[in-house]
Every structure is written in C-alpha cells, then in structure tokens.
Amino acid sequence: MKILSLKLDDDIFNETEEITAKLRLARNRYINEAVNMYNLVQKRRLLKKSLAKESAVAATESMEILREFDQLFDGN
C-alpha cells in the first residue's frame, strides 16, 4: 500500500467527513473506493474513445472494399 498526501477543498472534505461518519466507514477506505470507481469510469471512457476510432477506420476500409467490388462487377 502506498502513502499519499492529499489536499481537498474544504467543502469536499466536510462532505466526505459527514458521509463517512454516517456510513461508519474509514475516510481512507471511502477515498480508496471513490478513486477506484473513478478509475473504472475513466477506463470506460478511454475504451469508448478507442472503439469509436477503430470503428471509423473499419468503416472507411469497408467502404473502400465495397467500391472495389462495385468496380469489379461493373467492369464485367
């Protein structure tokens, strides 16, 4: 486990303290879970971006292949 120094805005800190008290959850555990959840969201966004890019490339290549087939059939 790594030690991390973290500066939070006062309002975020106060809200975190209220929530962790109500949940009876250690602040450290709460922040770990929050960062983990945020990492999952960001990984999903990166995957979506990557898939969109790859899909665009595949669509372009598919259209090129279709044009080549059209030329073949039109030529006969």
C-alpha positions as MATLAB code, in Angstrom:
seq = 'MKILSLKLDDDIFNETEEITAKLRLARNRYINEAVNMYNLVQKRRLLKKSLAKESAVAATESMEILREFDQLFDGN';
ca = [
       0.000    0.000    0.000;
       1.265    3.474   -0.875;
       1.110    6.540    1.345;
      -0.389    9.582   -0.324;
      -0.669   13.175    0.780;
      -3.912   14.669   -0.459;
      -5.242   18.206   -0.406;
      -9.018   18.504   -0.631;
     -11.150   21.589   -0.975;
     -12.800   22.371    2.357;
     -16.319   21.703    1.101;
     -15.322   18.309   -0.345;
     -13.544   17.387    2.870;
     -16.512   18.398    5.041;
     -18.959   16.475    2.885;
     -16.675   13.438    2.955;
     -16.475   13.621    6.737;
     -20.271   13.751    7.034;
     -20.777   10.802    4.712;
     -18.064    8.613    6.234;
     -19.482    9.272    9.704;
     -22.982    8.240    8.602;
     -21.634    5.156    6.835;
     -19.252    4.386    9.722;
     -16.544    3.969    7.136;
     -12.909    4.984    7.472;
     -12.029    8.050    5.418;
      -9.146    6.155    3.820;
     -11.457    3.293    2.723;
     -14.006    5.767    1.366;
     -11.411    7.647   -0.699;
      -9.917    4.377   -1.978;
     -13.363    3.245   -3.152;
     -14.034    6.631   -4.742;
     -10.754    6.624   -6.670;
     -11.348    3.037   -7.750;
     -14.805    3.932   -9.060;
     -13.442    6.987  -10.873;
     -10.718    4.840  -12.455;
     -13.386    2.459  -13.768;
     -15.310    5.369  -15.287;
     -12.178    6.742  -16.944;
     -11.169    3.321  -18.306;
     -14.629    3.001  -19.829;
     -14.345    6.459  -21.428;
     -10.942    5.601  -22.869;
     -12.287    2.314  -24.232;
     -15.263    4.087  -25.798;
     -12.939    6.589  -27.469;
     -10.674    3.822  -28.743;
     -13.598    1.772  -30.076;
     -15.053    4.798  -31.859;
     -11.714    5.475  -33.516;
     -11.274    1.848  -34.582;
     -14.865    1.684  -35.789;
     -14.301    4.720  -38.001;
     -11.207    3.096  -39.506;
     -13.091   -0.157  -40.117;
     -15.987    1.713  -41.728;
     -13.634    3.546  -44.074;
     -11.879    0.320  -45.065;
     -15.218   -1.438  -45.584;
     -16.379    1.318  -47.923;
     -13.156    1.028  -49.910;
     -13.667   -2.720  -50.303;
     -17.282   -2.202  -51.387;
     -16.156    0.302  -54.029;
     -13.616   -2.205  -55.322;
     -16.307   -4.876  -55.584;
     -18.577   -2.432  -57.406;
     -15.784   -1.724  -59.890;
     -15.239   -5.439  -60.418;
     -18.909   -6.132  -61.055;
     -19.411   -3.018  -63.183;
     -16.403   -3.963  -65.291;
     -17.876   -7.375  -66.211;
];
